[in-house]
Amino acid sequence: MAPAMSPPSCSETATNTSDQTNSVPTPKDVFLVLWRDDESGDFAIIGVYSTIADANIEAHRMGHDHLANGVTWAPVDEMEPLRWDTAEGVSCWVEQHAVK
């Protein structure tokens, strides 16, 4: 049986950052899917996405059951943040935020 290995120390994991400068692009914006189920003003962040299309898909998916009671929304441009609300106070929307 091989002996248990300990995690590497900080000095063992250090790498030359000049080689990794362009390896992982940093997004300039993120898109949050937010949810509120009453009029108290409290909301929850459901997800964080790198594209508005993915965030809109999730907000649309979440609204599928809630909007079955006759509440509808107008089709949106794929590049516009989606938002829907019900008469009962349930809301879901997408917000764009800059990453600094």
C-alpha positions as CSV (number, residue, x, y, z in Angstrom):
1,M,0.0,0.0,0.0
2,A,1.4,3.4,-0.9
3,P,1.8,6.0,1.8
4,A,-0.8,8.7,2.0
5,M,0.2,11.9,0.2
6,S,-0.3,15.4,1.7
7,P,-1.5,18.3,-0.4
8,P,1.3,20.3,-2.1
9,S,2.5,23.3,-0.3
10,C,2.1,26.8,-1.8
11,S,5.7,26.8,-3.0
12,E,5.1,23.5,-4.8
13,T,2.0,24.8,-6.6
14,A,3.5,28.1,-7.7
15,T,3.8,28.4,-11.5
16,N,5.1,30.9,-13.9
17,T,2.2,33.3,-14.5
18,S,3.6,34.7,-17.7
19,D,2.9,31.3,-19.3
20,Q,-0.7,31.4,-18.2
21,T,-1.6,35.0,-19.0
22,N,-4.0,34.1,-21.8
23,S,-4.9,30.5,-20.9
24,V,-8.3,31.3,-19.2
25,P,-10.2,34.3,-20.4
26,T,-11.8,36.4,-17.7
27,P,-15.4,37.3,-18.6
28,K,-16.2,41.0,-18.5
29,D,-19.8,40.5,-17.6
30,V,-21.8,37.9,-15.8
31,F,-25.6,37.3,-15.9
32,L,-27.5,36.5,-12.7
33,V,-30.8,34.7,-12.6
34,L,-32.8,36.1,-9.6
35,W,-35.9,34.8,-7.9
36,R,-38.5,36.4,-5.6
37,D,-41.6,34.6,-4.4
38,D,-43.3,37.4,-2.5
39,E,-43.4,41.1,-2.2
40,S,-41.1,41.4,0.8
41,G,-38.3,42.4,-1.4
42,D,-36.1,39.5,-0.5
43,F,-34.7,37.6,-3.4
44,A,-32.3,34.7,-4.2
45,I,-29.6,34.3,-6.8
46,I,-30.5,31.1,-8.6
47,G,-27.5,31.0,-10.9
48,V,-24.6,32.9,-12.5
49,Y,-24.0,32.5,-16.2
50,S,-21.3,33.8,-18.6
51,T,-23.8,34.4,-21.4
52,I,-27.2,36.1,-21.5
53,A,-28.6,33.3,-23.6
54,D,-27.9,30.7,-20.9
55,A,-29.3,32.9,-18.2
56,N,-32.5,33.6,-20.2
57,I,-32.9,29.8,-20.9
58,E,-32.8,29.1,-17.1
59,A,-35.2,32.0,-16.3
60,H,-37.6,30.7,-19.1
61,R,-37.3,27.1,-17.8
62,M,-38.2,28.3,-14.2
63,G,-41.2,30.2,-15.5
64,H,-42.7,27.3,-17.4
65,D,-44.7,26.0,-14.5
66,H,-45.4,29.3,-12.9
67,L,-46.7,31.0,-16.0
68,A,-49.1,28.1,-16.8
69,N,-51.9,30.0,-15.0
70,G,-52.5,32.4,-17.9
71,V,-49.7,34.9,-17.2
72,T,-47.8,35.5,-20.3
73,W,-44.8,37.6,-21.4
74,A,-43.9,39.2,-24.7
75,P,-41.1,37.5,-26.6
76,V,-37.8,39.1,-26.0
77,D,-34.8,39.6,-28.1
78,E,-32.2,36.9,-27.2
79,M,-29.8,39.7,-26.2
80,E,-32.3,41.3,-23.8
81,P,-32.6,40.1,-20.1
82,L,-35.7,38.1,-19.5
83,R,-38.2,39.0,-16.7
84,W,-41.5,37.5,-15.8
85,D,-43.9,38.2,-12.9
86,T,-47.1,36.6,-11.7
87,A,-50.1,38.1,-10.0
88,E,-49.2,36.2,-6.8
89,G,-45.9,38.1,-6.5
90,V,-43.5,35.5,-7.9
91,S,-40.8,37.0,-10.1
92,C,-37.8,35.8,-12.0
93,W,-35.4,38.0,-13.9
94,V,-31.9,38.2,-15.4
95,E,-29.5,41.0,-14.5
96,Q,-26.1,41.8,-16.1
97,H,-23.2,42.7,-13.9
98,A,-19.6,43.8,-14.7
99,V,-16.7,41.8,-13.3
100,K,-13.9,44.0,-12.2
